[in-house]
Amino acid sequence: MRRLLFALAVVSAVPLAARAQGMKIGYVDVQRAVQEVEEGKQARARLKTELDQKRANLDQKRANLEKMKADYDKQVVTLSDEAKRKKQEELQKAFIEAQNEAGQMQEELSAKEQEAMSGISKRLLQVVAEVSDKESFTFVLDKAALLYAPAASDVTNEVVRRYNERFGSSSAAKATAKPAPGNAKPAPGKK
């Protein structure tokens, strides 16, 4: 809602004469752009891999808790009151540890996602400014703030293309240009 109000304020703040003199407004679907740039795809893949690993670890701990509970349920009739109390405390402690670990994992992954998206967003703004200058836009808005805009004003594809040219392929080229240690082959005919 704030974005919409901001967009309306910006457009209404521009004098009518300036609008008549060829003001050019474009928009970028920022959410789509972040998902489509190579760096965003790589960041999401890394985060998904990490999430899957941590989720598997939590699933293992949950299975262990269920086994502990099942073992307790089997032994409850033969245990003394003191032994029951100790087992219940162990179960309670293990359960709380698992809950804390799950919460900590969620916070950690959220922080990593925010960090990755923050860097992408900053670079995306640089690219939007470049496209805006090149195309002579007076304003470039986020699509999320618009109720309607003609498709011809959408510069998302151009922003994604330029972002990948500037930030995506250079880091990929550097990674592929370096041979892995120990895998370097001598030139043919030389020993």
C-alpha positions in Angstrom: 0.0 0.0 0.0 2.9 2.4 0.8 4.4 1.7 -2.6 1.1 2.6 -4.3 0.8 5.8 -2.3 4.4 6.7 -3.1 3.9 6.1 -6.8 0.8 8.2 -6.8 2.6 11.0 -4.9 5.5 10.9 -7.3 3.3 11.1 -10.4 1.0 13.8 -9.0 4.0 15.9 -7.7 5.3 16.3 -11.3 3.9 19.5 -12.7 1.4 19.0 -15.5 3.6 20.9 -18.0 6.5 18.5 -17.3 4.2 15.6 -18.0 3.1 17.1 -21.3 6.8 17.6 -22.3 7.4 13.9 -22.7 7.9 12.4 -19.3 8.8 8.7 -19.8 7.9 6.2 -17.1 9.1 2.6 -17.0 8.6 -0.2 -14.5 10.5 -3.3 -13.3 9.0 -6.4 -11.8 11.6 -6.5 -9.1 10.4 -9.8 -7.6 10.6 -11.5 -11.0 14.0 -9.9 -11.8 15.5 -11.2 -8.6 14.3 -14.7 -9.4 15.5 -14.6 -13.0 19.0 -13.2 -12.6 21.7 -15.9 -12.5 23.0 -14.8 -9.1 19.5 -15.0 -7.7 19.1 -18.5 -9.1 22.4 -19.6 -7.6 21.6 -18.1 -4.2 18.3 -19.9 -4.1 19.9 -23.2 -5.1 22.6 -22.8 -2.4 20.0 -21.9 0.2 17.8 -24.8 -0.9 20.7 -27.3 -0.6 21.5 -26.0 2.9 17.8 -26.1 3.9 17.5 -29.7 2.7 20.6 -30.7 4.7 19.4 -29.1 7.8 15.9 -30.4 7.4 17.3 -33.9 7.0 19.2 -33.4 10.3 16.1 -32.2 12.0 14.1 -35.1 10.7 16.7 -37.5 12.1 16.5 -35.8 15.5 12.7 -36.0 15.3 12.9 -39.7 14.6 15.2 -40.1 17.6 12.7 -38.3 19.8 9.9 -40.5 18.6 12.0 -43.6 19.3 12.8 -42.2 22.8 9.1 -41.6 23.4 8.2 -45.1 22.2 10.8 -46.7 24.4 9.5 -44.7 27.4 5.9 -45.8 26.6 7.0 -49.4 26.5 9.0 -49.2 29.8 6.6 -46.9 31.8 4.8 -49.7 33.6 8.0 -51.3 34.9 9.8 -48.1 35.8 9.9 -46.6 39.3 8.5 -43.2 39.9 12.1 -41.7 40.1 13.1 -43.4 36.8 9.8 -42.2 35.1 10.6 -38.7 36.2 14.2 -38.9 34.9 13.0 -40.3 31.5 10.3 -37.5 31.3 12.9 -34.9 32.0 15.2 -36.4 29.3 12.4 -36.4 26.8 11.4 -32.8 27.7 15.0 -31.6 27.4 15.5 -33.4 24.0 12.2 -31.9 22.7 13.2 -28.3 23.8 16.6 -28.7 22.2 15.1 -29.9 18.9 12.6 -26.9 19.0 15.4 -24.5 19.7 17.6 -25.9 16.9 14.7 -25.7 14.4 14.1 -22.0 15.4 17.8 -21.2 15.2 18.0 -22.9 11.7 15.1 -20.9 10.5 16.6 -17.6 11.7 20.0 -18.5 10.2 18.5 -19.3 6.8 16.4 -16.2 6.8 19.4 -14.1 7.6 21.4 -15.7 4.8 18.5 -15.2 2.4 18.3 -11.5 3.4 22.0 -11.1 3.0 22.0 -12.6 -0.5 18.9 -10.7 -1.6 20.3 -7.4 -0.2 23.4 -7.7 -2.4 21.4 -8.6 -5.4 18.9 -5.7 -4.8 21.8 -3.2 -4.5 23.3 -4.3 -7.8 19.8 -4.5 -9.4 19.3 -0.8 -8.5 22.6 0.1 -10.2 21.4 -1.7 -13.4 18.0 -0.1 -13.2 19.7 3.3 -13.0 21.8 2.4 -16.1 18.8 1.3 -18.1 16.9 4.4 -17.0 19.7 6.7 -18.2 20.1 4.8 -21.5 16.4 4.8 -22.2 15.8 8.3 -20.9 13.2 7.4 -18.3 12.0 10.1 -16.0 10.9 7.5 -13.5 11.3 3.7 -13.1 8.8 2.2 -10.6 8.4 -1.2 -9.1 5.6 -3.1 -10.8 4.3 -4.0 -7.3 3.4 -0.3 -6.9 1.4 -0.1 -10.1 -2.3 -0.8 -10.7 -1.8 -0.6 -14.5 1.0 0.0 -16.9 1.4 -0.8 -20.6 3.6 -3.8 -21.4 5.8 -1.5 -23.5 6.9 0.3 -20.3 8.2 -3.0 -18.7 12.0 -3.0 -18.7 12.4 -6.1 -16.5 13.8 -8.3 -19.3 16.4 -5.6 -20.2 17.4 -5.2 -16.5 17.8 -9.0 -16.1 19.8 -9.2 -19.3 22.2 -6.4 -18.3 22.5 -7.7 -14.7 23.6 -11.1 -16.0 26.0 -9.5 -18.4 27.5 -7.3 -15.7 27.4 -9.5 -12.6 26.4 -13.0 -13.6 28.7 -14.1 -16.4 31.9 -12.5 -15.1 31.8 -14.5 -11.8 30.9 -17.7 -13.8 33.7 -17.0 -16.3 36.2 -16.6 -13.5 35.2 -19.9 -11.9 35.5 -21.8 -15.2 38.8 -20.1 -16.2 40.7 -21.5 -13.2 41.7 -25.2 -13.6 41.3 -27.3 -10.5 44.5 -27.9 -8.6 46.2 -31.2 -9.6 44.1 -31.4 -12.8 46.4 -29.2 -14.9 47.6 -31.1 -17.9 51.0 -30.5 -19.5 51.0 -29.1 -23.0 51.1 -31.8 -25.7 54.7 -32.7 -26.6 56.2 -31.2 -23.4 57.1 -33.1 -20.3 
